[in-house]
Amino acid sequence: MAEEAHVLVWRDGPLGRIRLDRPKALNSLTLDMVRTIAAALAAFEGDGEVAAVLVDGAGERGFCAGGDIRALHDSGKADGALARTFWREEYDLNDHISRYKKPYVAFMDGITMGGGVGLSAHGGHRIVTERTRLAMPETGIGFFPDVGGTWLLAHAPGELGTYLGLTGTIIGGADAILAGFADVFVRASAWEAIAAALRDLRPGAGDEAVRALIAPFETPADPPLAAHRALIDAAMAVDSVPEILAALAAEGSDFALATAKTIGEKSPTSLVLTLRLLRRARRSENLRACLDRELHAAGAVLNSHDFYEGVRAAVIDKDRNPRWNPATLDAVTEAALRPYLP
């Protein structure tokens, strides 16, 4: 077993195993972690005796809560070099996962947000549990859904991706499957048994063999968001945030009003930018195009006000009272958006 940069890497029979090992920080990603994972995936991909790769997180609280936001904040306050390098290498890793040549199995148990979604939802076999808490909450810190999140959200059924991207709502495992972020719901206690079953794989067995071994552990689960699909699809089919808010207000149900309230708490700039990125992602040819667009936008975020204010309010001072600038949607101009969009 190799232990580097808070990542455990080892061979388990025909399985390549990668475990994020920073549980006190909910396995939040650092640049060294990204590099270690990328190197391990490359090595396993080239090893003829490895049949599949399994990725999970240490501890019971989370698979991965995302990137180390405080480190990115501090880098941006300096010269931004670390942040730009982190995003570039992280997005390259996300792209590699989406094209991985061997079965890639991600155990999305517990908190799976931001960068954790990037490590899991682009893979071929995405397992969620009763403890999964998945979200792309970036509009709440003056950022936007990245790590290929714009691609994933834009290709979710109906307008579920628009809803999740703008609100940052935390969803459970069943809703993660409904939204296209995951494939199979199992009990958290089944993971070691699943790993044991996958040890029967032979090199070259492929994705169908993996699916067949996981299938007996699947448990039915009802997605709560299904009850709100019609409302979400109707209210969020438009291409401006003010129009979405107006549609929610007009619908008037408790869910609609709660959704509007949640959106109203987010960074106005992030909301407008996120919706613009999601609509562009729908027209994009592939994930790579979205990742390149996200990398450009992330660089511009380093010159923004809202990212630093959002991280201050959520992570540093923890007062949960960000003061966005501009403070209203109608004050977000096309000129202000231009640096984010290539």
Contacts in CASP RR format, 6 or more apart in sequence:
PFRMAT RR
TARGET T0000
AUTHOR 0000-0000-0000
METHOD contacts of the structure
MODEL  1
MAEEAHVLVWRDGPLGRIRLDRPKALNSLTLDMVRTIAAALAAFEGDGEV
AAVLVDGAGERGFCAGGDIRALHDSGKADGALARTFWREEYDLNDHISRY
KKPYVAFMDGITMGGGVGLSAHGGHRIVTERTRLAMPETGIGFFPDVGGT
WLLAHAPGELGTYLGLTGTIIGGADAILAGFADVFVRASAWEAIAAALRD
LRPGAGDEAVRALIAPFETPADPPLAAHRALIDAAMAVDSVPEILAALAA
EGSDFALATAKTIGEKSPTSLVLTLRLLRRARRSENLRACLDRELHAAGA
VLNSHDFYEGVRAAVIDKDRNPRWNPATLDAVTEAALRPYLP
1 8 0 8 1.000
1 9 0 8 1.000
1 10 0 8 1.000
2 8 0 8 1.000
2 9 0 8 1.000
2 10 0 8 1.000
2 40 0 8 1.000
3 9 0 8 1.000
3 21 0 8 1.000
4 32 0 8 1.000
4 36 0 8 1.000
5 30 0 8 1.000
5 32 0 8 1.000
5 33 0 8 1.000
5 35 0 8 1.000
5 36 0 8 1.000
6 20 0 8 1.000
6 21 0 8 1.000
6 22 0 8 1.000
6 27 0 8 1.000
6 30 0 8 1.000
6 32 0 8 1.000
6 33 0 8 1.000
7 18 0 8 1.000
7 19 0 8 1.000
7 20 0 8 1.000
7 21 0 8 1.000
7 33 0 8 1.000
7 36 0 8 1.000
7 37 0 8 1.000
7 40 0 8 1.000
8 17 0 8 1.000
8 18 0 8 1.000
8 19 0 8 1.000
8 21 0 8 1.000
8 58 0 8 1.000
9 16 0 8 1.000
9 17 0 8 1.000
9 18 0 8 1.000
9 19 0 8 1.000
9 36 0 8 1.000
9 40 0 8 1.000
10 16 0 8 1.000
10 17 0 8 1.000
11 17 0 8 1.000
11 50 0 8 1.000
12 54 0 8 1.000
12 195 0 8 1.000
12 199 0 8 1.000
13 199 0 8 1.000
14 49 0 8 1.000
14 50 0 8 1.000
14 51 0 8 1.000
14 52 0 8 1.000
14 198 0 8 1.000
14 199 0 8 1.000
14 201 0 8 1.000
14 202 0 8 1.000
14 203 0 8 1.000
15 50 0 8 1.000
15 51 0 8 1.000
15 52 0 8 1.000
15 53 0 8 1.000
15 54 0 8 1.000
15 195 0 8 1.000
15 198 0 8 1.000
15 199 0 8 1.000
15 201 0 8 1.000
16 40 0 8 1.000
16 44 0 8 1.000
16 50 0 8 1.000
16 52 0 8 1.000
16 53 0 8 1.000
16 54 0 8 1.000
17 53 0 8 1.000
17 54 0 8 1.000
18 37 0 8 1.000
18 40 0 8 1.000
18 41 0 8 1.000
18 53 0 8 1.000
18 54 0 8 1.000
18 55 0 8 1.000
18 56 0 8 1.000
19 55 0 8 1.000
19 56 0 8 1.000
19 57 0 8 1.000
19 58 0 8 1.000
20 27 0 8 1.000
20 29 0 8 1.000
20 33 0 8 1.000
20 55 0 8 1.000
20 56 0 8 1.000
20 57 0 8 1.000
20 58 0 8 1.000
20 63 0 8 1.000
20 64 0 8 1.000
20 119 0 8 1.000
21 27 0 8 1.000
21 57 0 8 1.000
21 58 0 8 1.000
22 28 0 8 1.000
22 30 0 8 1.000
22 33 0 8 1.000
22 58 0 8 1.000
23 57 0 8 1.000
23 58 0 8 1.000
23 59 0 8 1.000
23 61 0 8 1.000
23 62 0 8 1.000
25 65 0 8 1.000
25 68 0 8 1.000
26 61 0 8 1.000
26 62 0 8 1.000
26 64 0 8 1.000
26 65 0 8 1.000
26 66 0 8 1.000
26 111 0 8 1.000
27 57 0 8 1.000
27 58 0 8 1.000
27 59 0 8 1.000
27 62 0 8 1.000
27 63 0 8 1.000
27 64 0 8 1.000
27 65 0 8 1.000
28 64 0 8 1.000
28 65 0 8 1.000
28 66 0 8 1.000
28 67 0 8 1.000
28 68 0 8 1.000
28 69 0 8 1.000
29 64 0 8 1.000
29 66 0 8 1.000
29 67 0 8 1.000
29 68 0 8 1.000
29 90 0 8 1.000
29 115 0 8 1.000
29 116 0 8 1.000
29 119 0 8 1.000
30 67 0 8 1.000
30 68 0 8 1.000
30 71 0 8 1.000
30 86 0 8 1.000
31 82 0 8 1.000
31 85 0 8 1.000
31 86 0 8 1.000
31 89 0 8 1.000
34 86 0 8 1.000
34 89 0 8 1.000
34 90 0 8 1.000
34 93 0 8 1.000
35 89 0 8 1.000
37 55 0 8 1.000
37 93 0 8 1.000
37 119 0 8 1.000
38 89 0 8 1.000
38 92 0 8 1.000
38 93 0 8 1.000
38 96 0 8 1.000
41 53 0 8 1.000
41 93 0 8 1.000
41 96 0 8 1.000
41 97 0 8 1.000
41 100 0 8 1.000
42 96 0 8 1.000
44 50 0 8 1.000
44 53 0 8 1.000
44 102 0 8 1.000
45 100 0 8 1.000
45 101 0 8 1.000
45 102 0 8 1.000
48 203 0 8 1.000
49 203 0 8 1.000
50 102 0 8 1.000
50 203 0 8 1.000
51 102 0 8 1.000
51 103 0 8 1.000
51 198 0 8 1.000
51 201 0 8 1.000
51 202 0 8 1.000
51 203 0 8 1.000
51 204 0 8 1.000
51 205 0 8 1.000
51 206 0 8 1.000
52 102 0 8 1.000
52 103 0 8 1.000
52 104 0 8 1.000
52 105 0 8 1.000
52 198 0 8 1.000
52 201 0 8 1.000
52 205 0 8 1.000
52 206 0 8 1.000
52 210 0 8 1.000
53 100 0 8 1.000
53 102 0 8 1.000
53 103 0 8 1.000
53 104 0 8 1.000
53 105 0 8 1.000
54 105 0 8 1.000
54 107 0 8 1.000
54 195 0 8 1.000
54 198 0 8 1.000
55 104 0 8 1.000
55 105 0 8 1.000
55 106 0 8 1.000
55 107 0 8 1.000
55 119 0 8 1.000
55 120 0 8 1.000
56 63 0 8 1.000
56 106 0 8 1.000
56 107 0 8 1.000
56 109 0 8 1.000
56 191 0 8 1.000
57 63 0 8 1.000
57 64 0 8 1.000
57 107 0 8 1.000
57 109 0 8 1.000
60 109 0 8 1.000
60 110 0 8 1.000
60 131 0 8 1.000
60 188 0 8 1.000
61 110 0 8 1.000
61 111 0 8 1.000
62 109 0 8 1.000
62 110 0 8 1.000
62 111 0 8 1.000
62 112 0 8 1.000
62 131 0 8 1.000
62 133 0 8 1.000
63 106 0 8 1.000
63 107 0 8 1.000
63 108 0 8 1.000
63 109 0 8 1.000
63 110 0 8 1.000
63 111 0 8 1.000
63 112 0 8 1.000
63 116 0 8 1.000
63 119 0 8 1.000
63 120 0 8 1.000
64 111 0 8 1.000
64 112 0 8 1.000
64 113 0 8 1.000
64 114 0 8 1.000
64 115 0 8 1.000
64 116 0 8 1.000
64 119 0 8 1.000
64 120 0 8 1.000
65 111 0 8 1.000
65 113 0 8 1.000
65 114 0 8 1.000
65 116 0 8 1.000
66 113 0 8 1.000
66 114 0 8 1.000
66 115 0 8 1.000
66 116 0 8 1.000
66 117 0 8 1.000
67 86 0 8 1.000
67 90 0 8 1.000
67 114 0 8 1.000
67 115 0 8 1.000
67 116 0 8 1.000
69 141 0 8 1.000
69 311 0 8 1.000
69 314 0 8 1.000
69 315 0 8 1.000
70 311 0 8 1.000
70 315 0 8 1.000
70 316 0 8 1.000
71 82 0 8 1.000
71 83 0 8 1.000
71 86 0 8 1.000
72 82 0 8 1.000
72 83 0 8 1.000
72 86 0 8 1.000
72 311 0 8 1.000
73 307 0 8 1.000
73 308 0 8 1.000
73 311 0 8 1.000
73 312 0 8 1.000
73 315 0 8 1.000
73 316 0 8 1.000
75 81 0 8 1.000
75 82 0 8 1.000
75 83 0 8 1.000
75 86 0 8 1.000
76 83 0 8 1.000
76 302 0 8 1.000
76 308 0 8 1.000
77 308 0 8 1.000
80 302 0 8 1.000
83 298 0 8 1.000
83 299 0 8 1.000
83 302 0 8 1.000
84 298 0 8 1.000
84 299 0 8 1.000
84 302 0 8 1.000
87 146 0 8 1.000
87 294 0 8 1.000
87 295 0 8 1.000
87 298 0 8 1.000
87 299 0 8 1.000
88 295 0 8 1.000
90 115 0 8 1.000
90 147 0 8 1.000
91 146 0 8 1.000
91 147 0 8 1.000
91 148 0 8 1.000
91 291 0 8 1.000
91 294 0 8 1.000
91 295 0 8 1.000
92 291 0 8 1.000
93 119 0 8 1.000
94 118 0 8 1.000
94 119 0 8 1.000
94 122 0 8 1.000
94 147 0 8 1.000
94 148 0 8 1.000
94 287 0 8 1.000
94 291 0 8 1.000
95 122 0 8 1.000
95 287 0 8 1.000
95 288 0 8 1.000
95 291 0 8 1.000
97 104 0 8 1.000
97 118 0 8 1.000
97 119 0 8 1.000
97 122 0 8 1.000
97 123 0 8 1.000
98 122 0 8 1.000
98 123 0 8 1.000
98 287 0 8 1.000
100 123 0 8 1.000
100 124 0 8 1.000
102 204 0 8 1.000
102 206 0 8 1.000
103 124 0 8 1.000
103 125 0 8 1.000
103 201 0 8 1.000
103 205 0 8 1.000
103 206 0 8 1.000
103 207 0 8 1.000
103 209 0 8 1.000
103 210 0 8 1.000
104 123 0 8 1.000
104 124 0 8 1.000
104 125 0 8 1.000
105 124 0 8 1.000
105 125 0 8 1.000
105 127 0 8 1.000
105 198 0 8 1.000
105 210 0 8 1.000
105 214 0 8 1.000
106 119 0 8 1.000
106 120 0 8 1.000
106 121 0 8 1.000
106 123 0 8 1.000
106 125 0 8 1.000
106 126 0 8 1.000
106 127 0 8 1.000
107 127 0 8 1.000
107 129 0 8 1.000
107 191 0 8 1.000
108 120 0 8 1.000
108 121 0 8 1.000
108 126 0 8 1.000
108 127 0 8 1.000
108 128 0 8 1.000
108 129 0 8 1.000
108 132 0 8 1.000
108 134 0 8 1.000
108 173 0 8 1.000
108 176 0 8 1.000
108 182 0 8 1.000
109 127 0 8 1.000
109 128 0 8 1.000
109 129 0 8 1.000
109 131 0 8 1.000
109 132 0 8 1.000
109 188 0 8 1.000
109 191 0 8 1.000
110 129 0 8 1.000
110 131 0 8 1.000
110 132 0 8 1.000
110 133 0 8 1.000
110 188 0 8 1.000
111 133 0 8 1.000
112 120 0 8 1.000
112 128 0 8 1.000
112 132 0 8 1.000
112 133 0 8 1.000
112 134 0 8 1.000
112 176 0 8 1.000
113 133 0 8 1.000
113 134 0 8 1.000
113 135 0 8 1.000
113 136 0 8 1.000
113 137 0 8 1.000
113 170 0 8 1.000
114 135 0 8 1.000
114 136 0 8 1.000
114 137 0 8 1.000
114 138 0 8 1.000
114 145 0 8 1.000
114 146 0 8 1.000
114 147 0 8 1.000
114 149 0 8 1.000
115 146 0 8 1.000
115 147 0 8 1.000
116 147 0 8 1.000
117 134 0 8 1.000
117 136 0 8 1.000
117 147 0 8 1.000
117 149 0 8 1.000
117 152 0 8 1.000
117 181 0 8 1.000
118 147 0 8 1.000
118 148 0 8 1.000
118 149 0 8 1.000
120 126 0 8 1.000
120 181 0 8 1.000
120 182 0 8 1.000
121 149 0 8 1.000
121 152 0 8 1.000
121 180 0 8 1.000
121 181 0 8 1.000
121 182 0 8 1.000
122 148 0 8 1.000
122 152 0 8 1.000
122 287 0 8 1.000
124 183 0 8 1.000
124 207 0 8 1.000
125 183 0 8 1.000
125 184 0 8 1.000
125 207 0 8 1.000
125 210 0 8 1.000
125 211 0 8 1.000
125 214 0 8 1.000
126 176 0 8 1.000
126 181 0 8 1.000
126 182 0 8 1.000
126 183 0 8 1.000
126 184 0 8 1.000
127 182 0 8 1.000
127 183 0 8 1.000
127 184 0 8 1.000
127 185 0 8 1.000
127 186 0 8 1.000
127 191 0 8 1.000
127 194 0 8 1.000
127 214 0 8 1.000
128 134 0 8 1.000
128 172 0 8 1.000
128 173 0 8 1.000
128 174 0 8 1.000
128 176 0 8 1.000
128 177 0 8 1.000
128 182 0 8 1.000
128 184 0 8 1.000
128 185 0 8 1.000
128 186 0 8 1.000
129 173 0 8 1.000
129 185 0 8 1.000
129 186 0 8 1.000
129 187 0 8 1.000
129 188 0 8 1.000
129 191 0 8 1.000
130 173 0 8 1.000
130 185 0 8 1.000
130 187 0 8 1.000
130 188 0 8 1.000
130 221 0 8 1.000
131 188 0 8 1.000
132 172 0 8 1.000
132 173 0 8 1.000
132 176 0 8 1.000
132 182 0 8 1.000
133 170 0 8 1.000
133 171 0 8 1.000
133 172 0 8 1.000
134 170 0 8 1.000
134 171 0 8 1.000
134 172 0 8 1.000
134 173 0 8 1.000
134 175 0 8 1.000
134 176 0 8 1.000
134 181 0 8 1.000
134 182 0 8 1.000
135 164 0 8 1.000
135 168 0 8 1.000
135 169 0 8 1.000
135 170 0 8 1.000
135 171 0 8 1.000
136 145 0 8 1.000
136 149 0 8 1.000
136 153 0 8 1.000
136 164 0 8 1.000
136 165 0 8 1.000
136 168 0 8 1.000
137 168 0 8 1.000
137 170 0 8 1.000
138 144 0 8 1.000
138 145 0 8 1.000
138 146 0 8 1.000
138 165 0 8 1.000
138 168 0 8 1.000
138 270 0 8 1.000
138 274 0 8 1.000
139 145 0 8 1.000
139 165 0 8 1.000
139 166 0 8 1.000
139 167 0 8 1.000
139 168 0 8 1.000
139 266 0 8 1.000
139 267 0 8 1.000
139 270 0 8 1.000
139 271 0 8 1.000
139 274 0 8 1.000
140 168 0 8 1.000
140 265 0 8 1.000
140 266 0 8 1.000
140 267 0 8 1.000
140 270 0 8 1.000
140 310 0 8 1.000
140 314 0 8 1.000
140 322 0 8 1.000
141 267 0 8 1.000
141 307 0 8 1.000
141 310 0 8 1.000
141 311 0 8 1.000
141 313 0 8 1.000
141 314 0 8 1.000
141 315 0 8 1.000
141 322 0 8 1.000
142 266 0 8 1.000
142 267 0 8 1.000
142 269 0 8 1.000
142 270 0 8 1.000
142 301 0 8 1.000
142 304 0 8 1.000
142 306 0 8 1.000
142 307 0 8 1.000
142 309 0 8 1.000
142 310 0 8 1.000
142 322 0 8 1.000
142 324 0 8 1.000
143 270 0 8 1.000
143 298 0 8 1.000
143 301 0 8 1.000
143 307 0 8 1.000
144 150 0 8 1.000
144 270 0 8 1.000
144 273 0 8 1.000
144 274 0 8 1.000
144 277 0 8 1.000
144 294 0 8 1.000
144 297 0 8 1.000
144 301 0 8 1.000
145 152 0 8 1.000
145 153 0 8 1.000
145 165 0 8 1.000
145 274 0 8 1.000
145 277 0 8 1.000
145 278 0 8 1.000
146 294 0 8 1.000
146 297 0 8 1.000
146 298 0 8 1.000
147 294 0 8 1.000
148 287 0 8 1.000
148 290 0 8 1.000
148 291 0 8 1.000
148 294 0 8 1.000
149 290 0 8 1.000
149 294 0 8 1.000
150 274 0 8 1.000
150 277 0 8 1.000
150 278 0 8 1.000
150 280 0 8 1.000
150 281 0 8 1.000
150 290 0 8 1.000
150 293 0 8 1.000
150 294 0 8 1.000
151 281 0 8 1.000
151 284 0 8 1.000
151 286 0 8 1.000
151 287 0 8 1.000
151 290 0 8 1.000
151 291 0 8 1.000
152 161 0 8 1.000
152 180 0 8 1.000
152 181 0 8 1.000
153 161 0 8 1.000
153 162 0 8 1.000
153 164 0 8 1.000
153 165 0 8 1.000
153 278 0 8 1.000
153 281 0 8 1.000
154 161 0 8 1.000
154 278 0 8 1.000
154 279 0 8 1.000
154 281 0 8 1.000
154 282 0 8 1.000
154 284 0 8 1.000
154 290 0 8 1.000
155 180 0 8 1.000
155 281 0 8 1.000
155 282 0 8 1.000
156 164 0 8 1.000
156 179 0 8 1.000
156 180 0 8 1.000
156 181 0 8 1.000
157 178 0 8 1.000
157 179 0 8 1.000
157 180 0 8 1.000
157 229 0 8 1.000
158 229 0 8 1.000
158 232 0 8 1.000
158 233 0 8 1.000
159 232 0 8 1.000
159 233 0 8 1.000
159 235 0 8 1.000
159 236 0 8 1.000
159 237 0 8 1.000
160 178 0 8 1.000
160 179 0 8 1.000
160 225 0 8 1.000
160 229 0 8 1.000
160 232 0 8 1.000
161 179 0 8 1.000
161 278 0 8 1.000
162 232 0 8 1.000
162 236 0 8 1.000
162 244 0 8 1.000
162 275 0 8 1.000
162 278 0 8 1.000
163 169 0 8 1.000
163 225 0 8 1.000
163 232 0 8 1.000
163 236 0 8 1.000
163 259 0 8 1.000
164 171 0 8 1.000
164 179 0 8 1.000
165 274 0 8 1.000
165 278 0 8 1.000
166 236 0 8 1.000
166 241 0 8 1.000
166 244 0 8 1.000
166 263 0 8 1.000
166 266 0 8 1.000
166 271 0 8 1.000
166 274 0 8 1.000
166 275 0 8 1.000
167 259 0 8 1.000
167 262 0 8 1.000
167 263 0 8 1.000
167 266 0 8 1.000
168 262 0 8 1.000
168 266 0 8 1.000
169 262 0 8 1.000
171 179 0 8 1.000
171 225 0 8 1.000
173 182 0 8 1.000
173 185 0 8 1.000
173 221 0 8 1.000
173 223 0 8 1.000
174 185 0 8 1.000
174 221 0 8 1.000
174 222 0 8 1.000
174 223 0 8 1.000
174 224 0 8 1.000
175 223 0 8 1.000
175 224 0 8 1.000
175 225 0 8 1.000
176 182 0 8 1.000
177 183 0 8 1.000
177 184 0 8 1.000
177 185 0 8 1.000
177 221 0 8 1.000
177 223 0 8 1.000
178 223 0 8 1.000
178 225 0 8 1.000
178 226 0 8 1.000
179 225 0 8 1.000
184 214 0 8 1.000
184 215 0 8 1.000
184 217 0 8 1.000
184 218 0 8 1.000
185 218 0 8 1.000
185 219 0 8 1.000
185 220 0 8 1.000
185 221 0 8 1.000
186 194 0 8 1.000
186 214 0 8 1.000
186 217 0 8 1.000
186 218 0 8 1.000
186 219 0 8 1.000
187 217 0 8 1.000
187 219 0 8 1.000
190 217 0 8 1.000
193 217 0 8 1.000
194 213 0 8 1.000
194 214 0 8 1.000
194 217 0 8 1.000
197 213 0 8 1.000
197 214 0 8 1.000
197 216 0 8 1.000
197 217 0 8 1.000
198 210 0 8 1.000
198 213 0 8 1.000
198 214 0 8 1.000
200 213 0 8 1.000
201 209 0 8 1.000
201 210 0 8 1.000
201 213 0 8 1.000
225 232 0 8 1.000
228 255 0 8 1.000
231 251 0 8 1.000
231 253 0 8 1.000
231 255 0 8 1.000
231 256 0 8 1.000
234 247 0 8 1.000
234 251 0 8 1.000
235 244 0 8 1.000
235 247 0 8 1.000
235 248 0 8 1.000
235 251 0 8 1.000
235 256 0 8 1.000
235 259 0 8 1.000
236 244 0 8 1.000
236 247 0 8 1.000
238 244 0 8 1.000
238 247 0 8 1.000
239 275 0 8 1.000
239 279 0 8 1.000
240 275 0 8 1.000
241 263 0 8 1.000
241 268 0 8 1.000
241 271 0 8 1.000
241 272 0 8 1.000
241 275 0 8 1.000
241 329 0 8 1.000
242 329 0 8 1.000
242 330 0 8 1.000
244 263 0 8 1.000
244 275 0 8 1.000
245 260 0 8 1.000
245 263 0 8 1.000
245 264 0 8 1.000
245 329 0 8 1.000
248 256 0 8 1.000
248 257 0 8 1.000
248 259 0 8 1.000
248 260 0 8 1.000
248 263 0 8 1.000
249 256 0 8 1.000
249 257 0 8 1.000
249 260 0 8 1.000
263 271 0 8 1.000
264 271 0 8 1.000
267 306 0 8 1.000
267 310 0 8 1.000
267 322 0 8 1.000
267 324 0 8 1.000
268 324 0 8 1.000
268 326 0 8 1.000
268 327 0 8 1.000
268 328 0 8 1.000
268 329 0 8 1.000
268 331 0 8 1.000
268 332 0 8 1.000
269 304 0 8 1.000
269 306 0 8 1.000
269 324 0 8 1.000
269 326 0 8 1.000
269 332 0 8 1.000
269 336 0 8 1.000
269 337 0 8 1.000
270 306 0 8 1.000
271 329 0 8 1.000
272 329 0 8 1.000
272 332 0 8 1.000
272 337 0 8 1.000
273 297 0 8 1.000
273 337 0 8 1.000
273 340 0 8 1.000
273 341 0 8 1.000
276 337 0 8 1.000
276 341 0 8 1.000
277 290 0 8 1.000
277 293 0 8 1.000
277 294 0 8 1.000
277 297 0 8 1.000
277 341 0 8 1.000
280 293 0 8 1.000
280 341 0 8 1.000
281 290 0 8 1.000
281 293 0 8 1.000
284 290 0 8 1.000
284 293 0 8 1.000
292 342 0 8 1.000
293 341 0 8 1.000
293 342 0 8 1.000
296 340 0 8 1.000
296 341 0 8 1.000
296 342 0 8 1.000
297 340 0 8 1.000
297 341 0 8 1.000
300 339 0 8 1.000
300 340 0 8 1.000
301 307 0 8 1.000
301 340 0 8 1.000
303 339 0 8 1.000
305 324 0 8 1.000
305 325 0 8 1.000
306 322 0 8 1.000
306 324 0 8 1.000
306 325 0 8 1.000
309 322 0 8 1.000
309 323 0 8 1.000
309 324 0 8 1.000
309 325 0 8 1.000
310 322 0 8 1.000
312 322 0 8 1.000
313 319 0 8 1.000
313 320 0 8 1.000
313 321 0 8 1.000
313 322 0 8 1.000
313 323 0 8 1.000
314 320 0 8 1.000
314 322 0 8 1.000
326 332 0 8 1.000
326 336 0 8 1.000
END
